[in-house]
């Protein structure tokens, strides 16, 4: 049981889910909900939280393959964090552009500050700059006890 509790991937997913869920609700004013149905809005937030957490896990696995160490988070350093953040930012730039301007899956409210030239929301970019290092830090602390 102890091995499961201190599994870095499970911890990483758990902390990712909690932090991303919090972020999703806090950033709500920066997006326009496509409905006023509360159940649908809650489902959108859960859906986005799961998506963000899965993206973080995919990044974790990619880092594991690159560093040939599935527990790289134990001894992660600034370089690991930077690579991880850059992967998330690149994905976010692509995903936001695709979903806002091509698929029209979501849209920004007037409160969303935009990255000049590409008009990508800064709030989702900040999410992928801030949360991954925090998730790594918390996961490392959990592992070390």
CORBELDA-V486244 format. One record per backbone hydrogen bond with DSSP energy under -1.0 kcal/mol. NH is the residue of the N-H (numbers start at 1). CO is the residue of the C=O. Records with the same first field share a line. If there is no record, write none. Layout:
NH: CO, CO
This chain:
5: 1
6: 2
7: 4
11: 7
12: 8
13: 9
14: 10
15: 11
16: 12
17: 13
18: 14
19: 15
20: 16
21: 17
22: 18
23: 19
24: 20
25: 21
26: 22
27: 23
30: 27
31: 28
32: 107
41: 37
42: 38
43: 39
44: 40
45: 41
46: 42
47: 43
48: 44
49: 45
50: 46
51: 47
52: 48
53: 49
54: 50
55: 51
56: 52
57: 53
58: 54
59: 55
60: 56
61: 57
62: 58
63: 59
64: 60
65: 61
66: 62
67: 63
69: 64
72: 69
74: 71
76: 73
81: 77
82: 78
83: 79
84: 80
85: 81
86: 82
87: 83
88: 84
89: 85
90: 86
91: 87
92: 88
93: 89
94: 90
95: 91
96: 92
97: 93
98: 94
99: 95
100: 96
101: 97
102: 98
103: 98
105: 99
106: 99
109: 30
112: 109
115: 120
118: 116
119: 115
122: 113
126: 122
127: 123
128: 124
130: 126
131: 127
134: 130
135: 131
136: 132
137: 133
138: 134
139: 135
140: 136
141: 137
142: 138
143: 139
144: 140
